[in-house]
């Protein structure tokens, strides 16, 4: 029993030695989503994406209205049209519906690509800002607060607001 206790004591001392030499351990965390959404830089970068998404939505809405009008016209005139003319109108409607679906998929793909590019750019800049912030503040470790990574931490070590200020002040 004494040997086991002595062994654990030795291992504990060996593991604690690097921390004792390191000096003060200073840990903080930040919420990256908040930094990106609340910072001026994040809002500015995503503003173009939001405008583009709204423009695409207007185009899709207009095409949907045209398609709905075509459907209503087809339903009203179906009884008066010959079978061949009715089939032609139905093909036209189906073709326009497929075009609308493809257009919506293309727009979504383009918006996702733009979002990825913006996020990559912002995250690259944020990484530099956090690196500098950590070095200047002599932090040992800065963690990212996500849903499952930090279960508990006092708000006193939350540096999100300070990082937002530093991120907005950075030149890129």
C-alpha positions in Angstrom: 0.0 0.0 0.0 2.8 2.4 0.9 4.5 1.6 -2.4 1.4 2.4 -4.4 1.0 5.7 -2.5 4.6 6.5 -3.1 4.3 5.7 -6.8 1.3 8.0 -7.2 3.0 10.7 -5.3 6.1 10.5 -7.6 3.9 10.5 -10.7 1.9 13.4 -9.4 5.1 15.4 -8.7 6.5 14.6 -12.1 3.3 15.8 -13.8 3.1 18.9 -11.7 6.7 19.9 -12.3 6.2 21.5 -15.7 3.3 23.5 -14.4 5.3 24.9 -11.5 8.1 25.9 -13.9 5.6 27.6 -16.3 4.6 30.2 -13.7 1.1 31.5 -13.5 -1.5 29.5 -15.5 -3.9 31.9 -17.2 -6.9 30.4 -19.0 -9.7 32.2 -20.8 -12.5 31.3 -23.3 -14.4 33.1 -26.0 -17.5 32.6 -28.0 -16.5 32.7 -31.7 -20.1 32.9 -33.0 -20.6 36.0 -30.9 -17.4 37.5 -32.1 -18.4 37.0 -35.8 -22.0 38.1 -35.4 -21.5 41.1 -33.0 -18.3 42.5 -34.3 -18.3 45.3 -36.9 -16.0 43.4 -39.1 -18.2 40.3 -39.0 -21.4 42.3 -39.8 -19.6 44.2 -42.6 -18.4 41.0 -44.2 -21.8 39.2 -44.0 -23.7 42.3 -45.1 -22.9 41.5 -48.8 -24.0 37.9 -48.4 -27.3 39.0 -46.9 -27.9 41.5 -49.7 -27.1 38.8 -52.3 -29.4 36.3 -50.5 -32.2 38.9 -50.6 -31.7 39.6 -54.3 -31.9 35.9 -55.0 -35.0 35.6 -52.9 -36.7 38.3 -55.0 -35.8 36.6 -58.2 -37.1 33.2 -56.9 -40.3 34.8 -55.6 -40.9 36.5 -59.0 -40.4 33.2 -60.9 -42.7 31.4 -58.4 -45.4 34.0 -59.1 -45.0 33.5 -62.8 -45.2 29.8 -62.4 -48.3 30.1 -60.2 -49.9 32.3 -62.8 -49.1 29.8 -65.6 -50.6 27.0 -63.5 -53.8 29.0 -62.9 -54.1 29.8 -66.5 -53.6 26.2 -67.5 -56.3 25.1 -65.0 -58.8 27.7 -66.3 -58.2 26.9 -70.0 -57.7 23.1 -69.7 -61.3 22.4 -70.7 -61.1 24.6 -73.7 -57.8 23.3 -75.1 -57.3 20.3 -77.2 -55.5 17.3 -75.7 -52.3 18.2 -77.6 -52.4 21.9 -76.6 -53.1 21.0 -73.0 -50.1 18.5 -72.9 -47.9 21.2 -74.5 -49.0 23.7 -71.7 -48.4 21.1 -69.1 -44.9 20.4 -70.5 -44.2 24.1 -70.5 -45.3 24.3 -66.9 -43.2 21.3 -65.8 -40.1 22.7 -67.7 -40.5 26.1 -65.9 -40.9 24.3 -62.6 -37.7 22.4 -63.1 -35.9 25.5 -64.2 -37.0 27.2 -61.0 -35.9 24.3 -58.9 -32.4 24.3 -60.6 -32.1 28.1 -60.2 -32.9 27.8 -56.5 -30.3 25.0 -56.1 -27.7 27.1 -58.0 -28.4 30.1 -55.8 -28.2 28.1 -52.6 -24.9 26.5 -53.8 -23.5 30.0 -54.6 -24.6 31.4 -51.3 -23.1 28.5 -49.4 -19.8 29.0 -51.3 -19.8 32.7 -50.5 -20.6 32.0 -46.9 -17.7 29.5 -46.7 -15.2 32.0 -48.2 -16.3 34.8 -45.9 -16.1 32.5 -42.9 -12.7 31.3 -43.9 -11.5 34.8 -44.3 -12.9 36.0 -40.9 -11.6 32.9 -39.1 -8.1 33.5 -40.5 -8.2 37.1 -39.3 -9.7 36.1 -35.9 -7.0 33.5 -35.4 -4.3 36.1 -35.8 -6.2 38.5 -33.4 -6.6 35.8 -30.8 -3.0 34.8 -31.1 -1.9 38.4 -30.5 -4.4 38.9 -27.7 -3.2 35.7 -26.0 0.4 36.7 -26.2 -0.2 40.3 -25.0 -2.4 39.1 -22.2 0.1 36.3 -21.3 -2.6 33.6 -21.5 -1.6 30.0 -21.2 -4.7 28.8 -23.0 -7.7 30.4 -24.7 -10.6 28.0 -25.4 -13.5 28.3 -27.8 -16.9 28.1 -26.1 -19.1 25.8 -28.1 -22.1 23.7 -27.1 -20.1 20.8 -25.6 -16.6 22.0 -25.2 -16.9 24.0 -22.0 -19.5 22.7 -19.5 -18.8 25.3 -16.9 -16.6 28.3 -16.6 -17.0 31.6 -14.6 -17.8 34.6 -16.7 -14.8 36.3 -15.3 -12.6 34.4 -17.7 -14.8 35.1 -20.8 -12.8 37.3 -23.1 -15.3 37.5 -25.9 -16.1 41.2 -25.5 -12.3 42.1 -25.4 -11.7 40.0 -28.5 -14.6 41.7 -30.3 -12.9 45.0 -29.7 -9.5 43.7 -30.7 -11.0 42.1 -33.8 -12.7 45.3 -34.9 -9.5 47.3 -34.2 -7.3 45.0 -36.3 -6.3 46.0 -39.8 -6.9 42.5 -41.2 
